[in-house]
Amino acid sequence: NPEIDSELFKIKKIIEKFINFVDNMLFFASLDGNFYQGFKKGTENLHEIILSKGKLKDFENFLKEAGIFYKLIEKKIGKDRRIYCKFKSGEVDFFEIASKGTCSLTLFYSWLIGLDEVSFVFIDEFDAFYHVNLAKRVVEELLKLNVQAILTTHDTTIMTNDLLRPDCYFVLSEGKIKSLPDLTEKELRQAHNLEKMYRAGAFNE
């Protein structure tokens, strides 16, 4: 029956799209040693990810914009390609001197340069080691990409209309999750200070 075949074909295509979407999901967290899963398998390290894409200079500029100033060079250590910091007094492996915040930012960058291949990204405690301006920068970078993203944080300072619409902010409490507009009877406007309202209990049920 052509109609049945056509319907089965449509269902098959929908399932294939869903499977492809799931296969390209990505989760990563910085609190437990820059852990990530999904999308790619293997043991490719951050040095190799950045260097293999020829992004060393771009990475250096990315760090510079975040207020982290290093002169980065590539070095071959045995069979491995490594990122080193160059100083007047010598050279040192980037990850030997990078802070937790810088390592976390490096993890984010390594995925940022490949997120055009990702369908959905979930970053747990994404700003755990960032100051507020850097956390905002991370969100702004994600907004430039064609990818669905969920970020979790305890930092209310990024709760601003200048960054995201109110319906993009959700509060997770006592096993329930609701967007800000669903937690108040007020009509939220651009001029509202969302963080101030949140701290004042305006979104408490």
C-alpha positions as CSV (number, residue, x, y, z in Angstrom):
1,N,0.0,0.0,0.0
2,P,1.7,3.3,-1.1
3,E,0.0,5.3,1.7
4,I,1.3,2.9,4.3
5,D,4.8,2.9,2.8
6,S,4.8,6.7,2.6
7,E,3.7,6.9,6.3
8,L,6.3,4.4,7.4
9,F,9.0,6.3,5.4
10,K,8.0,9.6,7.2
11,I,8.2,7.8,10.6
12,K,11.5,6.3,9.7
13,K,12.9,9.7,8.7
14,I,11.7,11.3,12.0
15,I,13.3,8.5,14.0
16,E,16.6,8.9,12.0
17,K,16.6,12.7,12.7
18,F,15.9,12.1,16.4
19,I,18.7,9.5,16.7
20,N,21.1,11.9,14.9
21,F,20.1,14.7,17.3
22,V,20.8,12.5,20.3
23,D,24.1,11.3,18.9
24,N,25.2,14.9,18.6
25,M,24.4,15.9,22.2
26,L,27.2,17.1,24.4
27,F,27.4,17.3,28.2
28,F,30.4,18.7,30.0
29,A,31.3,19.8,33.6
30,S,34.3,21.5,35.0
31,L,34.0,20.6,38.7
32,D,35.3,17.1,38.3
33,G,38.4,17.4,36.2
34,N,36.9,18.9,33.0
35,F,34.6,15.9,32.3
36,Y,32.7,15.5,29.1
37,Q,30.6,12.8,27.4
38,G,28.5,12.5,24.3
39,F,29.1,13.6,20.7
40,K,32.7,12.4,20.5
41,K,34.3,9.3,21.8
42,G,38.0,8.8,22.4
43,T,40.9,10.2,24.5
44,E,41.7,13.3,22.4
45,N,43.2,15.8,24.8
46,L,42.7,19.6,24.8
47,H,46.1,20.3,23.3
48,E,45.4,18.1,20.3
49,I,41.9,19.4,19.8
50,I,43.1,23.0,19.5
51,L,46.3,22.4,17.6
52,S,44.7,19.9,15.1
53,K,42.3,22.6,14.1
54,G,45.0,25.2,13.7
55,K,43.4,27.4,16.4
56,L,46.4,28.2,18.6
57,K,46.5,31.9,17.7
58,D,42.7,32.2,17.9
59,F,42.8,30.5,21.3
60,E,45.5,33.0,22.5
61,N,43.2,35.9,21.4
62,F,40.2,34.2,23.1
63,L,42.1,34.1,26.4
64,K,43.3,37.7,25.9
65,E,39.7,38.9,25.5
66,A,39.0,37.1,28.8
67,G,41.8,39.0,30.5
68,I,44.3,36.1,30.4
69,F,47.6,37.1,28.7
70,Y,49.9,34.3,27.5
71,K,52.2,34.0,24.5
72,L,51.3,30.5,23.3
73,I,53.5,28.3,21.2
74,E,53.3,24.6,20.0
75,K,55.9,22.2,21.1
76,K,56.5,18.5,20.2
77,I,57.1,16.4,23.3
78,G,57.9,12.9,22.2
79,K,55.0,12.0,19.9
80,D,52.6,14.5,21.4
81,R,51.8,18.0,20.4
82,R,51.6,20.4,23.3
83,I,50.6,24.0,24.0
84,Y,53.3,25.9,25.9
85,C,53.5,29.4,27.3
86,K,56.6,31.4,26.3
87,F,58.2,33.8,28.8
88,K,61.4,35.7,28.7
89,S,62.8,33.3,31.3
90,G,61.7,30.2,29.4
91,E,58.8,28.0,28.3
92,V,56.3,26.0,30.4
93,D,53.4,23.6,29.6
94,F,50.2,25.6,29.5
95,F,48.3,23.3,31.8
96,E,51.0,23.3,34.4
97,I,50.4,27.0,35.2
98,A,46.8,27.5,34.1
99,S,44.3,28.1,37.0
100,K,41.1,26.0,37.3
101,G,39.2,28.9,35.8
102,T,41.6,29.0,32.8
103,C,41.4,25.2,32.4
104,S,37.6,25.4,32.5
105,L,37.6,28.1,29.9
106,T,40.0,26.0,27.7
107,L,37.5,23.1,27.8
108,F,34.8,25.5,26.8
109,Y,36.9,26.8,23.9
110,S,37.8,23.4,22.7
111,W,34.1,22.6,22.3
112,L,33.2,26.1,21.0
113,I,35.4,25.5,17.9
114,G,33.4,22.3,17.2
115,L,29.9,23.2,18.3
116,D,28.7,23.7,14.8
117,E,28.6,19.9,14.7
118,V,26.7,19.6,18.0
119,S,22.9,19.6,18.2
120,F,22.4,20.2,21.9
121,V,24.8,21.1,24.7
122,F,24.4,20.9,28.5
123,I,27.0,22.5,30.7
124,D,26.7,21.9,34.4
125,E,28.0,24.7,36.7
126,F,29.3,26.4,33.6
127,D,30.6,29.4,35.5
128,A,32.1,27.6,38.5
129,F,35.5,29.1,38.0
130,Y,34.6,32.2,36.0
131,H,34.2,35.8,37.2
132,V,30.8,37.3,36.2
133,N,32.1,39.2,33.1
134,L,33.6,36.0,31.7
135,A,30.5,34.0,32.5
136,K,28.5,36.5,30.4
137,R,31.0,36.2,27.6
138,V,30.5,32.4,27.6
139,V,26.8,32.9,27.2
140,E,27.3,35.5,24.4
141,E,29.5,33.1,22.5
142,L,26.9,30.3,22.7
143,L,24.2,32.7,21.4
144,K,26.2,33.2,18.2
145,L,25.9,29.5,17.4
146,N,23.0,27.5,15.9
147,V,22.8,25.1,18.9
148,Q,20.4,24.5,21.7
149,A,22.0,24.9,25.1
150,I,21.2,24.5,28.8
151,L,23.5,26.0,31.4
152,T,23.2,25.5,35.2
153,T,24.5,28.0,37.7
154,H,24.1,29.3,41.2
155,D,25.2,32.8,40.2
156,T,22.3,35.3,40.0
157,T,24.5,38.1,38.6
158,I,24.0,36.9,35.1
159,M,20.2,37.1,35.5
160,T,19.7,40.1,33.3
161,N,17.5,41.2,30.4
162,D,20.6,42.4,28.6
163,L,21.8,38.8,28.2
164,L,18.6,36.6,27.7
165,R,14.9,37.0,27.7
166,P,13.1,36.3,31.0
167,D,11.5,33.2,29.6
168,C,15.0,31.8,29.0
169,Y,15.7,31.8,32.8
170,F,14.5,28.9,34.8
171,V,14.5,28.3,38.6
172,L,15.0,24.8,39.8
173,S,13.7,24.3,43.4
174,E,12.4,21.3,45.3
175,G,12.4,19.1,42.3
176,K,10.4,21.6,40.2
177,I,11.5,23.8,37.3
178,K,9.7,26.9,36.1
179,S,10.6,29.9,33.9
180,L,10.6,33.4,35.5
181,P,7.4,34.5,33.7
182,D,5.6,31.5,35.2
183,L,6.7,32.4,38.7
184,T,5.1,35.9,38.8
185,E,1.9,37.6,37.8
186,K,3.8,40.7,36.7
187,E,4.5,41.3,33.1
188,L,8.3,41.3,32.9
189,R,9.7,44.2,30.9
190,Q,13.1,45.1,29.5
191,A,13.6,47.7,32.2
192,H,13.1,45.2,35.1
193,N,16.1,44.2,37.1
194,L,15.6,40.4,37.2
195,E,18.3,39.7,39.7
196,K,17.0,42.3,42.1
197,M,13.5,40.9,41.8
198,Y,14.8,37.4,42.3
199,R,16.7,38.3,45.5
200,A,13.6,40.2,46.8
201,G,11.5,37.0,46.4
202,A,9.4,38.2,43.5
203,F,9.7,34.7,41.9
204,N,8.9,32.7,45.1
205,E,5.8,30.6,44.8
